[in-house]
């Protein structure tokens, strides 16, 4: 009897209500972040690595010296309110220090997810998840710049389309390589 009741009250997953949105996300992610794998547990999530430098400009020469050869591993966690509420993106390495949570200069939320939108109204549900993934890839670069001490805080809009901090990557790579000697 309890199995019948449980089956009757099984909650619908967001992708059952929005199947085209899931297919759109899968297609867009396959194009730009092919290392992310879809896991349909709970409200769903993506796990894997973001591209190291997915931006529409040349990769700075010292980027790999600063960040390593691989992109940032993440978990992209959906809620049942998706697509009206953006997914939360959690960096796995580097994982921000607890003291950095909620400090605006690091763009990390209190639960450890990345703060990628300036306000709740920036996400309407029609945007591409790839926009958030690009911002997360940029967060990794800016996080390294802040940790190196070259800049005090991350930019408000990120570095996805703003090359103004690209020249600092070489300086940060030199600083951090000196620390490792």
Order of alpha helices (4+ residues) and beta strands (2+ residues): alpha-alpha-alpha-beta-beta-alpha-beta-beta-alpha-alpha
